[in-house]
Amino acid sequence: MNRYIKLGFEGIELELPVHALYLYRDNAQLLENIEPLITEGTERKEKCIFVGSDSNSKILKKKFQKNVTTITKGIGAADFIPWIKSEYDKLPKSYHGLRVFLESTEDYLNYEDILDDFNTQPDLRLFLLCQYRIDTITSDQLLKILKIHPYVFVEHLLKPNCFYSRVKHRIWLDPLTGIFNRRYFENQLSKELQRASRYEHTLSILFIDIDQFKKINDEYGHQVGDKVLDQLSDILERSVRGVDVVARYGGDEFIVLLPETKKSHAIKTAERILKHIKNYDFFKDDLKVKDVNVSIGVAGFPEDAGGTYELIKKADTALYQAKHEGGARVIPIE
């Protein structure tokens, strides 16, 4: 099944399941932005459900009739996940997916990991749009909203340059390289470990450190060092699958999550990364920095550890051994 969906302005492609946050200022703006998405869902034979005010429900029902289901009775935060799972499970075979448009209330502000279970199942054709009327909430509440919607931030769905895929909202991003940060990585690793344990799957992580990075900073300056970090992050993202997670763990350390990957396969991925880095000209002949090498430690679940920090520690131990043996090598934890 296709793991991506195109929607909205210029057919922007998003990874399934889509979890979107939309901030609006009045009902007219809300309807202007979601009506084309309901039309789009109808054309693709996706069931559309609007959960919100009676006035907006009546407008949508009049326009789309049987092509949209409207619910005006509030669904509490504690009941929302069971409800949306039930709606998805009972979809008739004639429907190709589910789109839910939720007028969120303050009740949802304390409700974290709104789609935690769904985010570990990329084959689900599910689009959830959580909508908040921005003029009715305080700045403190807005900050809470942004923190519980880490995947997609949408200000105007159908206007260019305002659509951000898989957010990568600031709280999850490393400001230097633009890739995910330690906080996001540990959050995702915890989720993937739960899923792997539940379904008896494997996963692996790679802990990566630049060899003699201090020497690069000392000889060429921190700006050059920053460029090395930025380009290395790009190499790492291009060397792995779309489902893998690449993050900057801190300093010159990077870490990669490989879901559903045996340790033996992770070692091959690490060796391929090592080769890419050795063959890469970081500065295109502009500087004397030619040989940038890394050391990589590898650890896997379930054979090496069962918890988030235990698995990271095992990979870090393997990394330390690789550094101790001279660097520029891959070492799996024994």
N, C-alpha and C positions, 0 to 999 in steps of 0.2 A: 504494500500500500504506500502511496506517495506520502511522505512525512511532512510535506510543506503545503501551504495554501496561499494563493494569491488573493488579495482583497483590497478594497479601497482605492485611493488615488493612484493611478498608473499601475495597478495590479501589483502592489508591494508584496513580496514573498516573505512569509513568516513560518517558523517551525511549529509544527503541531505538538501538543495542543496549544492553542493561542490563549493567553491570559492577558487581557488588556485593561488599562486604566484610562478613563476619559474624564477630563475636568471640563465642565460647561458652566455658563453663566445664567442662562435662562432656558425655558422650555423650547422656545423657537430654535435656538442653537442646537439643543439636544436632538430634536426631531430632524433638523436639517442634516445632521451628520449620521444618524442611525438609519433613516429611511432608505438611503441607497444600499446600506449593508443588508437590510432585510430583503430588499429587491434582489440583491446579489445572491443571498442565501436561498431564496425561493427558486431562482433560476437554476441553482445547482442542486435542487432537491434536498436541501438541508432544512430541518425543522427549526423554526424561529419562535422563541419564547421571549416575551417582554414582561418583566416583573417591575411594576412601578405604579405611579399615581393613576387615579381613576381618569383624570382629564387626558393625560397622554395616552392611556390605554384606549380610550374611546376614539381618539384621533387615528391611532394606528389600526384599530379594528375596522374603522370605517374605510380606511384606504386599502388595507390588505385583506380584509375579510377573513376567510378560512386559512389564509396563508400565514397568519401569525396567531399564536396563542397568547392571550394576555392574562396576567395574574395581578390582581390589585391588593390581595391580602398579603401582608408582609411575611417573609420567610425568615425566621430568626437565624442568627449566625450559627448557632449550634446545630440547626436542622438543615442548613444549606447544602453541605457536602452530601449527606444521605439523599436529599431531594434531587440534586443534579445527577448523582449516580443512578438513581431510579429512573429519571427521565431518559438518560442515555441508554440504559439497559433495555427499556421497553420501546425503543425506536422501532417502528415498522421497517421491514426490509426495503420498502420503497424509498426511504430516506437515506441520504449519503452522509449525514452528519447532523450536529446539533449546534445552534447558535443561541446563546442566552444573553439578553440585554438586561442588566440589573441596575435599577436606580438604588444605589446604596444609601444607607442611613448611618447614623452615628453608631448603631448597634454593631456595625461591621468593623469599627475602628479597632476593637480589641481582638480581632479574629485573624490569627497569623497562619501562614502557610495555606492560603485559601484553596489551592489546588495541589497540595503536596502529593497526593496519591496519583493524580492525573499526570503530573509532570514527569513521572517515571514510566509512563506508557505512551511513547511517541506515536503509536499507530492510531490513537484515538482522534477522530475528526471532531474536535470540540473547540468552539470559539466562545469564550466568556468575556464579555465587556462589562466592567464595573464602572458605573458612572457616579460622579460626585458633583453636586452643585456647589461651585467654589465660593459663591457669595454667602453661603449659609454656614461655613465652617471657619474655625479660627486657624491661625498660622500653625499653632501647636498640633491641632488635629490634622492639618495638611501634611505635616512632617510624618506623623504616624501613618497616614495613608500611603505615602511614598515608600516607607520602610516595609510595608506588608505587600507591596506590589512590585517586586524586583524584576519582573520579566519584560514587561512592555509598558512604556509610558506614552500615552497618546494625548496630545492637546487638541488637535483638529484632525480627525481621521482622513478627511478628504482634501486637505490642503498640502501642497508640497513643503518639504523641509521641516515638517512638524511631526513626522511619524518615526518613532524610534523602535527598531526591532530588537526584541529580547533584552530589554533595557540595559541591561548594562547601565542601570542607574548609578549615579556617582558612588553610592555607598558600597557598591560591589566592584568598583573599578580601581585599578592601579593608575594613579594620575600620570606617571611617566610613560608607561608603555601602552596604556589603553586596554590591556587585557584584564582578566579578572584578578582580584586580590586574594589574600590569604583568607579573609573572612568568608568570601563567597565559596572558595574551594572547600573549606572545612564544612560549610553548610551542605554543599552538594555531595561531598564524600559521605557524610552522615546519612543522607537520604539514599544514596546508592548502596551503601552497606546494608541498610534496612531492607531494601528491595532484593539485593543479592541473597541475603539470609532467608528471606521469605520464599523466594523461588529457587533456592539452591543454585544460584549462578556464581560465577567467578568475577573478580575484578582485580585490577592491578594499578599501582601508582609508580611513577618515575620521579625521583628527587634529583634535581640537576643543579650543578654549581659550576661557575666559570673558573677555570684554572688560572691562578696568578692574576686575578682581576685587580688586586691592589697595585700590582706593578703597572698595569695599563693606566690606572688613575694617576699614579705617581709620575710616570714618564710623559704622558700625553695630556693629562688634565681630566677633570671630572666631566666636561662636556663630551669628550671623546668616549669616556666610559659610559655615559648615558646613551650615546648612539649605539654602542655595542649592545647594551641591554635592550634597546628598542628593536634593533635588527634581529637579535636573538629571539625575542618574543615572536616576531613575524615568522622566523624559520620554524619555530616550534608549532605554531598554529597551522602552518602549511604542511607539516609533516605528519599530522594526525587526522583522525576522522572528525566529521562534524559533531558526532555525539560525545567526543572526548572533551575534557575541560583542561585548558591551559591557564595557569595562574602564576603570578609573581609572588613568591612566598615571603620575600624580604631580601634587601640588599641585592646580591648577585645570585640569589637562589630562585629557581623556578620549580614548579611541581605540576605533574600531568596526571589526570585521572582517566583511566581506560576502562570503562564499564564493559562487563561481559567479556573480559579478556584474561586468558590464562597467563601465568607468569612467563611461561616459555615463549608465548607470542609477544608479551610485553618486552622481553629481552631483545627480540628481533626488531621491534619498533625503536627501542633505545639505540641499538646499533645503527639503524638507518639514520636516526637523528644525529648521532655522532659523526657519521660519514658526511651528511649534509653540511654540518658545521665546519668540518675540516676542509671541505671543498669550496666554502663560501668566501668570497673576497669582501670583507666587511666595509672597506673604504675605497674600493675601486681604484687602487694604485695611488690614492691621494696621500696616504700616510704609511708609515713603516709598520703599522699594526697589521700583520698578515696572519699570524698563527694564533687564532682564538680557539682554544679547546675547552671542553667541558668534561666533568666527571658525572656519571649517572648511577644512582643506586635504585634498585628495583625490589619491590615487595608486592606480595599478592594475597588476596583473600580467597579461600579461608585458611590456607596452609600456614601463613605467617602471623596473622593477627586477626582479631574479630572486631576491634573498635577503631574509631577514627584516629585517635592520637597514638594508639599502639601501632597501627599500620604505618603512620607517618614516621614514627620513631624508628621502626625497622628499616624503612627506606633510607632514612637519614644515617643509620648505622652502616648500611651498605655503601652509601655515598662516602662516608668518612673513610671506609676501607679503600675505595677507589682512589681517593685523594692520597691516602697513605702509600699506595703502591705506585704513585707517580702521576696520576691523573690521566686524562684523555682515554678513559676506558669505562666499560659498563660492568658493574658488579651486582649480582642478585644477592639478597640476604640468604644466608645458609640456614 
